Amino acid sequence: MKKKEELNNLFLKWKEEQRKEKDAITIPFNKVDKASFTYDGFVFEEKDNTVLYILKESNLINGTKANDEFWFKEIYKEQNNRNIITRRIEKMQEYICLNIPNISNRDISYMNINKRGGFTKSDEDAMYNYYERYKEKYIWEEIKIINPIIIIYCAKDKKIYEDLVKNINVKCIINMDHPSNYYISDKKYMEKFKERFNKKYLEYKRNY
C-alpha cells in the first residue's frame, strides 16, 4: 500500500472518531465544529526521509469548520501566494538542503497536530487534550507512515515536544518557534533556526 493511501485510510478513521467525541475538551474555545477536519502529509512525492514540519492547527479564518483541504500544500506550491509560514518553512528547507545529503526542496512533509483547526489565538488546553486523546492511535501513526529523516517541531507546546522525543522513532527533532511569530524578523528567525539545527544535527550525526 502506498503511503498516501495509508494516510488517507488513517484520516478517514481519525475523522470519524473525532466526530463521535462525547465531550468538548479537545475543541478550541468550544466553538469549532466537531466534524471539522484538515488534511496534511506529503507536499510533493510520497517517500521516506522527508523533512516533516509539525505545527499546531489550521486557522479557521472565516468560520468554525475546515473544508477538508490540505491548505499548506496548495499555498506552498503557489510561488506568488506565500505567507509568513510558508516563506519561513521554505527558508528552513533551503538551509537543510545545504546540510543534509540527498535532501531537496521537494523532500518536505507537513502536519498539524490538531486536525480540527482553531483560531488566531490558540486554545492551549484544548490543543494538549487533543494530543493526549489522539497521539497513540493517530498522531504517532501518521509520523510513522511519513517516516521523516528529521522533524522541525513548531507547535510551541513543550510537553508535546518532549513526549514526541520520548515516544517516536525519529532521532533528530528540532524545537522552533511557530513560523507565524510576527514579533521576530525573518532574519532573527533564521538565525535561531540555524543555531538550533547545527547543534541538534551535529548531535544526531555523532550518535547515529
Buried (B, 14 or more C-beta within 10 A) or exposed (E): EEBEEBBEEBBEEBBEEBEEBEEBBBBBBEEBBBBBBBBBBBBBEBEEEBBBBBBBBBBBEEEBBBBEEBBBBEBBEEEEEBEBBBBBBBBBBEBBBEEBEEBBEEBBBBBBBBBBBBBEEBBEEBBBBBBBBBBEEBBBBBBBBBBBBBBBBBBBBEEBBEBBBEEBEBBBBBBBBBBBBEEBEEEEBBEEBBEBBEEBBEEBEEEE
